[in-house]
Amino acid sequence: MAEKRFLTLADVGEVLNISSSQTYAIVRSGELPAIQVGGRGQWRVEASKLEEYISDAYERTAASIKELSSQVGEEIGS
């Protein structure tokens, strides 16, 4: 069976292991691009955008860890 192109916010929350309200907040902030579809304006996230978001999160985390390690090293060296 083909993989779905678009995911519901519930699907996204399940993938990221976060609550629906956290998922909605990420979408509303613009961190995770999404579209509204249908008469009721239900949110959908393209699977490729979710993968990009996850990849970016790994990069942000690695940069944050590197910066923190650098700060700790400076404090120890003082």
N, C-alpha and C positions, 0 to 999 in steps of 0.2 A: 504494500500500500504506500502511496506517495505521502511524503511529509507535508503537513499543513503549511501554507505560506503565511497565514495570519493566525495569531494566538489571542485568546481572550485575556483580560487582566488576571482572571483566576488561573489560567494556564501559566502565565508569566510568573505569578506569585508562587506557583507550585515548583517551577524550574528553579527560582531563586530562593525558595524556602523562606518566603516572607509573607506577611499578611496582605489581604486585599487592600487595606487602607495604605500600607506602605507602598504597594505597587502603584496605586492611584497617585500617591504623592510624587513618586519618581516620574510618572508620565506627565502630571500637571506642571512639574518644575521644568520640564523640557529636557531632562537628563536622558530620558528614553523616548525617542520619537514614536508617536502613535497617531492613528487616525480615528475619527468618529464616523460610524456607519449606521445606516438605517434611520428610521423615523424617531427612534428613542435615543439616538446618539451614543450607541454602545462603542466602547473603545476596543481597538484592535491594534496589535503590535506585530509588525512583520518579523518573522523568525530571524532573518538576516540582521535586522536592527538589534534584536535581543542578543545575538551572538557578538555583534560589535560592542554593545554595552558591556557585556561580560569581559571581553578582551580589554576594553578600556579600563575597566575596574581592576583587572590584574595589573595593568601598567601603572595606574594611580597608586595601587597598594605597594608595588615594588619601589616606586619612587619615594613614597612616604617612609617605607622601612629603611631605604638607603639614607634618606635625610635624617631620620631618627638615629640611625647607627652612627652617622657622622657627628651629630650633636653629642651623643653619649661619649664618643671617642674624644671629642674636644674637652668635655667636662672631666674625663678621667685624666687626660694629659695636662690639665691645669694644675 
